[in-house]
Structure formats: C-alpha cells, structure tokens
Amino acid sequence: MITVSYNFPLPTCQCGAMLGNGISGINIWGAGNTLNITVGSGNLWDHRGGMPWRPDQNFPAIRKALEAKDMDAIYKMFAADKCGTVRRPSLIPVGRVVITLPDGALLLRYEQELATGQVKVFYSLNGTEKMMEFYGDMSMADALAGKGLDDSMTVAVYSAYELTGKANYRWLLSDNPCMKDHGFEPPVEFAKAGTLGFTQAMPNDPSYSLICRKFDNGTFTLSFKRGLEVAPEALEVNSFDAIAAASIKFFTEYWQDVPTIKHLDDELDLIYYHGLFKYGIMTNPAGCPAGLQGPWIEDDRLPPWQGDYHFNINVQMCHLPGLKSGRFANLKGFFDMVLSWKEKLRYNAKCFVGLDNGYMLPHAVDDRAVCMGGFWTGTIDHACSAWVAGMMFDYCEYSGDMDYLKNEVYDFMQGVIRVYRAMMDKDADGKLCLPVTTSPEYRDTGANAWGKNASFQLAACRQLAKNILRAGEMLGVEADPVSTEINENLPLYSVQSHRTSVWEKDRDVIALWEGLALEESHRHHSHLAGLCPFEIIDPFAPETAELVAASIEQWTILGMGLWTGWCVPWASQILSRCCNGGAATAMLKIWHDCFTNVGGGSLHDGRYKGISFFAQIRGEVMQMDGGMGAITAIQDQFMHVYDREIRVFYGIEQHIRNVSFKDMYAPGGMRVSGNVDDFGKVTVTVRAVRDAQLRLKVRRSEPFSAALKAGESVTLILKDGKLIRQ
C-alpha cells in the first residue's frame, strides 16, 4: 500500500494531511516550528435562512414569467428567507489547535500510511530528526489522537469565532466569512487539569465544543462534541493506543476488498489510492453524507457555497467512486438521507407541478433539504432529482440490494419522472418536449438562461426512464406507463447546425438547448451528459458517431479557459468513452498538476493562472468533488458501462503495456479484472457474484455475451479484434 509524503511548509489548512471519521475532519499543516491542526465537521449546520418551497413557485407561473422576460417576478419568486444577517443555512467551522515546537525546530515533512491511517510528522531539532504521530478516531468517540508532545512544546486552542474575525481577504462565495457578522456570540473558553478548549453557542442549534486533553505520557486527544453535558475535564476519552487500534482496524477492513489498479503512470496510482483513502473517511457509514468539502471545513472563514449539497453534479461526484470500488455501505447513507426527505420533496413537487405523488430535489440544499434559494435556474433543474434517482438504481444493480429497490428506490424513481412528465408538452408531430429547461449554470440566472429541450435534461430524463423500465423487469412488475411513453417519444438530445472558425462547412453538434450551440468554454459539460454520466449516446453507433465527433471537436476548440477543477475529471470520463485514452490520461495529469494544492488537496479553482480564468481570484477553494471525480475517471479508463455493456480499456491507449486492474465491480453482479502484459497481450476475467448476463467489449472489439451462474468465471483473450474464451 502507498505511503503518501509531502514536505512542509504547508501554508493553508487545506494543504495538510487529512484524517477524520466522516463527522470530524482533521487537517494537519503548518510551517517553521508551528504545527496546526484544523478541526472541521460535516454536520455542524447553522440551519437559519434558506427557501422553503412555496405554492407561488409553480411551473406555469415560472414559465409565464420567463416567456414574458419578467425577471423581477422570477427573482422575487426564488428569494431566500433572510433570518437576521443570514440568508442561507451553512456549515460552521470549528477551530484549530496550534502546537508550537521549540525555538530552532523546523517542520520537515509528513508521511501518511494509507493502510492504517497513521500520519507521522517529522521535524528537525538541533540536528536531530524527531517525529510526532497522529490517528483519526474511527471509533467515533473522539476526533484525533496525537503522540510526541513534550515539555518544550506549547499547545493552544483557537475557536473559529476568533479565527474568522481575523479574515481580511476578499471572499465571494459566502454571505460573509466572519462568525460574528453571522450572529454568533463569543465562545466560552476553558483551561483546567490538562484540558483546553471552548464551547460555542449557536443561534438556533445545539452548541459545540472542541476539547484538547493532554496526558503525562506525551499523548493528547481532540474531541468534537455537540451539546456537551459534562465538564470538559470530566469527559471520558479513549487512549492513544485505543484510537490507533480503531484506525488500523477500520482501514484494514476497508482496503481488504477494494479493487486494485496498476496504471502506467505512478501519479495516477497515487490519485487513485490516496483518493480512495479520503473517500473512506469522508463517506464513513458511521458519519454523515458528504457535501462539497466533506468534513474538512476550513477554520478561518465560513465555507464557500456554505459547504452544502450541490446536486447538479458536485455531490454525485463526491460519492460515485463507491460503485466500482464496491463501497456500498459508504454510498447507502447518502441515499438514505435523500429518501428521508421524501415528504419535503413531495411537497416541492406538489407546489411545482401540482402532483401528489412526485418528488423534486433542488440543486443546493442543507442536510434538511432546505433550498438555499436565489438561484432559480438551479432550483428548477430537475436533472438533480433524476441523477440521484439514477445513482440509487445503480447502487441496487451493482450491490444486488433488491429489497432497497423494491421498498424505497423504485417509488422515488417513479415520483421523479412523473414531475418530468408534468413539465412536458406535445409538439405538432405528437412527440414530447420539455418547453422550459436549463443547462447547469449556463448563462447564470439571466433572462436568456433557459430554452426548449436542454440536452442535459433530455439525457437525464431518458436515462431515468430506461432505468425505471429495467427496474420493473428486475422486480417483475408491469412496465411503468410514464417511462414507456417518455422512452418512445422524448428526444435523446437537441441538435444545432454550427460552424467553427476552422470548419469548412456547417456541421450538426449536440446543442445546449434548441437553437443554441455551445458558445464559449464552460465548466459544465452538460450538453455532453448523454455520453457521461448518462448512458444515452453511444459515440460509435452509426447514427450518432459523426454528431459526437463534431460535438467533441467543437468542445475542444472552445477549450479549458473557463473550466474549474471538478470538470477536468469529467472531461477525462467523456474522452475515455470516446476511446481517446491519451487525452483521458492527459486530463487527469492536468487536473493533478493544476487543480490540486501543494499538499495534494482537491481545488475548485486552479492553482496556476494560464490554464483557467478561475485561478487565484477567490483564495483557496477546496472541494472534494474533483478528487473523487478523478478516482471515477481512472476507474472509467479501465472499465465503464454503456447500456449494460461492459467496456474495458477504452481509456488506455493501445500501445500502453503492463497495466492492470483487479476485481472492479460491475452492474448485474460481476467483478471484472483486466491485464495488458509486457507483450501487449490483453486478458480479461469476469467473475459472477450472482447469476448474471455478461455483455463485454474490449477496445471496441466484437461483443462477447454469456450467461454466468453465481461463482462462475470466464477468461477472455483479445486477438484481432475478437474476444476468445480460454
């Protein structure tokens, strides 16, 4: 297993070594003789503000206002409810522990053992290298245990209230960065019997405490607690050894069954394994579902975009690695959270389209499904609901959890597509259409930020209809009539005739919506969503090959100038599906070089100017979606799925040798392994976990099909474009 190492200085908290347990997030960072430990939380919500759905936010009224270009009515309709100085719910930062080493000490590097979660921090003092040791507490009792304190060091605890009060930089992504201006009172600090810390009252939610307990043997613990009911010094905490043992046990079990890869490039192996380590912490089943930053909330400002749940791609990217890596328990908590909102989502659908049996999920919410408000194009983006419903179905198909499909997911999928159907008209030819649609964040919230039949919405809806019909077959129930109608009568995408400056003639491309081809570089590749994440368009089918080729070419010509971090792995996924492995790999290397910080942290904005406009203009913005998307993109290079057909090595160039993957999960109850040896021989093995129907291609080979019984394996060799059974 890989050991990750980065050198100090690590100048910001999001550069540091990452530990935690799914609720508490730990960043270990610093410079010189100052070691900082930032503690964040993934469920510390200030629930004030937001926008409960209202009856006036209904589709007919929205459509009427948009067609009349009455944007005052639209903005009024989607305004958030202000609570004092607060417009939106937000995650709240916790605080920081500062360990000051002796004068003359110098932090050197940290090493993180992914197999156990151990972090070693090395520093020099008087010509001697010394070490401190840290573990996140995976038992959930505390947050962190450290070892290596001595009398020459000082320890101080700072509250986020104090740290955010010192913020003096430009910040554009939250209402304000300062807790005082957010309506918080100063915390109560304590220092007694080796116990340091504070308790912070919250305006409308339970208080929280950060507690540092120091012990005579040079160890210490950090605890993050809500509504503490005992004196901090009386709080029972685990020993360093107990916390270390819990971490070792957790990660030993976690890695036991994770699919392995060997890429040609060690950099991509690092992205994969370090990313899956963070994924295991962030989506720990005992924790809380991950939002934009997981539990790693910075301590000196309120988080960008409130650290919320963005459902127009970001939260999906945060959780997607769990499918092919088989971390099904890590995924299920996310789905359980969404399904726990059913009553609220049903009410949203009632207000929006008048349905009693629909579900509608806005694009940005807190942990209670309260909409952030203000962004009307996102709020009516029903692909948010469809995408999550599709992921739920994928979870059931990958894991075989048919009870979950029957009792929870099938109803949710049907409720989501009923809302889509209620938004539809029939054209003169009798075909269905979506008259008012948006493409994520395209043209922001302007009067022209919508159109008919946005390709993103068509792809999401058609994918959902296909999944509902599949689910009905799996459950042995009658075909859903709404999904059948949509599958037969709704287009797959919109097309626009277009000419670039380097084309000699007009060519058809996939449009944003009817009448609009992509005009400029944009971070959401949403018009191409039929390729990825939705399995609607086959780039090699005779009826779509030229359209896809022209669309990819136009997208390439417009370039990366307005891209952000998370969309670069998405681009890699699209290119893998087009069997362009060289470009898919290059995108991942660009992401790692340009959209991670000096400690490997996943960035929203670029690290360097010159690649993207979004670089060094808003401070450091860490989001987990890019890092998790990079894992999924690497998985897709080795194996992805189109319409239940497993496609292997589409994202690995044919001249590449000595690459492999082992036991990657595939839908339908299969695990797939593949190898390209030193001589270019390609071997693929598929093992059925349960009775399965295999359909397989390798690098655009002729397809191979077979029915497999549970426990049965088949090994295939690629020769002259054909798969030969061994």
Salt bridges, closest charged atoms under 4 A:
ASP46 OD2 - ARG48 NH2 2.62
ASP56 OD1 - ARG54 NE 3.23
GLU67 OE2 - ARG63 NE 3.04
GLU111 OE2 - ARG109 NE 3.05
GLU129 OE1 - ARG109 NH1 3.11
GLU162 OE2 - LYS166 NZ 3.68
ASP175 OD1 - ARG87 NH2 3.11
ASP175 OD1 - ARG88 NH1 3.23
ASP205 OD1 - HIS47 ND1 2.66
GLU233 OE2 - LYS192 NZ 3.61
GLU253 OE2 - LYS249 NZ 2.94
ASP257 OD1 - ARG671 NH1 2.96
ASP265 OD2 - LYS589 NZ 2.67
GLU267 OE1 - LYS589 NZ 2.71
GLU267 OE2 - HIS592 ND1 2.53
GLU298 OE2 - ARG301 NE 3.22
ASP299 OD1 - ARG96 NH2 2.72
ASP308 OD1 - HIS310 ND1 2.49
ASP336 OD2 - LYS332 NZ 3.44
ASP356 OD1 - LYS350 NZ 2.95
ASP367 OD1 - HIS47 NE2 2.70
GLU397 OE2 - ARG644 NE 3.02
GLU408 OE1 - LYS342 NZ 3.40
ASP411 OD2 - LYS342 NZ 2.90
ASP425 OD2 - ARG63 NH2 2.87
ASP427 OD1 - LYS452 NZ 2.90
GLU441 OE1 - ARG523 NH2 2.69
GLU441 OE2 - HIS524 NE2 3.47
GLU485 OE1 - ARG421 NE 2.97
ASP506 OD1 - ARG499 NE 3.01
GLU519 OE2 - ARG443 NH2 2.82
ASP538 OD2 - ARG647 NH2 3.10
GLU546 OE2 - ARG507 NH2 2.83
GLU553 OE2 - ARG507 NH1 3.18
ASP605 OD1 - HIS604 ND1 2.64
ASP605 OD1 - ARG618 NH2 2.88
ASP636 OD1 - LYS324 NZ 2.76
ASP636 OD2 - ARG577 NH1 2.70
ASP643 OD1 - LYS466 NZ 3.58
ASP643 OD1 - ARG470 NH2 2.48
GLU645 OE1 - ARG647 NE 2.86
GLU645 OE2 - ARG695 NH2 3.90
GLU645 OE1 - LYS697 NZ 3.93
GLU653 OE1 - HIS655 NE2 3.97
ASP663 OD1 - ARG687 NH2 3.47
GLU712 OE2 - ARG725 NH2 3.70
